[in-house]
Amino acid sequence: MQTVAMKRVTIIGDETVKYRILQEIEGLGATGYTDCPAHGKGARGIRPRHAEPANAKIEVIATAEVAGQILEHISRNYLDKYAMIAFLSDVEVLQGEKFGAKVV
């Protein structure tokens, strides 16, 4: 079993801009994403399950370059305007080529 070092970008925030963000991250080079509803408590208090609109959690596995571009884009265009957080994690994936890794 061979794994490839990649980055995971996680964005949690206002669902009203989710579809715009999904289009933009694909435009920045992401080969795909996972998105799901998110509920929890943070700096702005509790976001209950019945809240409208809900929060969305978007995760992207990408190369370091693409992940950096996504974080920069989110920082520049969303963090000051919406209830949102974004963070970067190191991950090891199987089939790295699916996520843009150059496998030798």
Secondary structure, 3 states (H helix, E strand, C coil): CCCEEEEEEEEEEEHHHHHHHHHHHHHCCCCCCEEEEECEEECCEEECCCCCCCEEEEEEEECHHHHHHHHHHHHHHCCCCCCEEEEEEEEEECCHHHHCCCCC
